[in-house]
Amino acid sequence: MNPEFSDTILVVDDVTSMRQVIRTCLKQIGYQNVDEACDGAEALAMAKEKSYQWILSDWHMTPVNGPQFMEQLINALGENAPKVVFITMDGDWNVMNFAKDLGAYRLIVKPLRPSALKASIENVLLKTAA
């Protein structure tokens, strides 16, 4: 197993089917250590209990959305916070800039096809591991 594939990843999305699509993409790429959370509140609790290298989070969730979750994560874990990649349907430049200002590693705009989502995830995660 390549070192980058041993990373532990948390997928956060309030839509069960989207979590499953993202998890399947990660597994197809080679990541086996993938956990899921249904919103920012659950993800924050999990991140306090377990060390994640990456968090792939939806932007629009309730009751705790992506930006709120990111702020709470940084407040709780500081420099030990994992890298956060936001995944959203919103490709607005203002959202992208806001995510960057929050400290997000990247923002991926959700495509309509799982193969395109898989390619985007591979590009972000594998490029950083190199």
C-alpha positions in Angstrom: 0.0 0.0 0.0 1.4 3.4 -1.0 1.9 5.8 2.0 -0.7 8.3 0.8 -3.3 5.5 0.7 -2.9 4.9 4.4 -4.3 8.4 5.2 -7.4 8.4 7.2 -10.2 10.5 5.6 -13.5 11.8 6.9 -16.3 12.4 4.4 -18.9 14.9 5.6 -22.2 15.4 3.8 -25.8 15.6 4.9 -26.9 13.6 1.9 -26.3 9.9 2.4 -26.1 9.0 -1.3 -23.4 11.7 -1.8 -21.3 10.3 1.1 -21.6 6.9 -0.5 -20.5 8.2 -3.9 -17.5 10.0 -2.4 -16.6 7.0 -0.3 -16.8 4.7 -3.3 -14.6 7.1 -5.3 -12.0 7.1 -2.5 -12.0 3.3 -2.3 -11.6 3.0 -6.1 -8.6 5.3 -5.9 -7.1 3.1 -3.1 -8.1 4.8 0.2 -9.4 2.3 2.7 -9.6 4.3 5.9 -12.7 6.3 5.2 -15.2 7.4 7.8 -18.5 9.3 7.3 -20.3 12.1 9.2 -23.8 13.4 8.4 -23.1 17.1 9.3 -20.5 19.5 10.7 -21.4 18.8 14.3 -20.9 15.1 14.0 -17.7 15.6 12.0 -16.3 17.9 14.7 -16.9 15.4 17.4 -15.3 12.7 15.3 -12.2 14.9 14.5 -11.7 15.5 18.2 -11.6 11.7 18.9 -9.6 10.5 15.9 -6.7 11.8 13.8 -7.7 12.5 10.2 -5.2 13.6 7.5 -8.1 14.8 5.3 -11.7 15.9 5.6 -13.8 16.1 2.5 -16.8 18.2 3.4 -19.9 19.5 1.8 -20.4 23.3 1.9 -24.2 23.5 2.3 -25.3 21.4 5.3 -27.6 21.8 8.3 -27.5 22.4 11.2 -23.7 23.1 11.0 -22.6 24.1 7.5 -19.2 23.7 5.9 -17.8 27.2 6.8 -19.1 26.9 10.4 -17.6 23.5 10.7 -14.2 24.7 9.4 -14.1 27.5 11.9 -15.0 25.2 14.8 -12.5 22.6 13.6 -9.7 25.2 13.6 -10.8 26.6 17.0 -10.8 23.1 18.5 -7.7 21.6 16.9 -5.6 24.6 15.9 -2.4 23.6 14.0 -3.4 19.9 14.4 -6.5 20.3 12.2 -6.6 18.1 9.2 -6.6 19.5 5.6 -10.1 20.3 4.5 -11.3 20.0 1.0 -14.8 21.4 0.4 -17.0 19.6 -2.2 -20.0 21.7 -3.4 -22.4 22.3 -6.3 -21.6 26.0 -5.9 -18.9 27.1 -8.3 -19.3 30.8 -7.5 -16.0 32.6 -7.2 -17.1 34.3 -4.0 -17.6 30.9 -2.4 -14.2 29.7 -3.7 -12.5 32.7 -2.3 -14.4 32.4 1.0 -13.3 28.8 1.3 -9.7 29.8 0.7 -9.9 32.6 3.3 -11.2 30.1 5.8 -8.1 28.0 5.3 -9.6 25.2 3.1 -7.0 23.3 1.1 -9.2 23.2 -2.0 -12.8 23.5 -3.2 -14.1 20.9 -5.7 -17.2 21.6 -7.6 -19.4 18.5 -7.7 -19.8 17.2 -11.2 -22.8 15.3 -12.4 -20.9 12.0 -13.1 -19.1 9.9 -10.5 -16.1 9.4 -12.9 -15.5 13.1 -13.0 -15.8 13.4 -9.2 -13.3 10.5 -8.9 -10.8 12.4 -11.2 -11.2 15.6 -9.2 -10.5 13.8 -5.9 -7.5 11.9 -7.3 -6.1 15.2 -8.6 -6.4 16.9 -5.2 -5.3 14.0 -2.9 -2.7 12.3 -5.0 -1.1 15.6 -6.2 -0.5 16.6 -2.6 0.9 13.3 -1.6 3.6 13.5 -4.3 
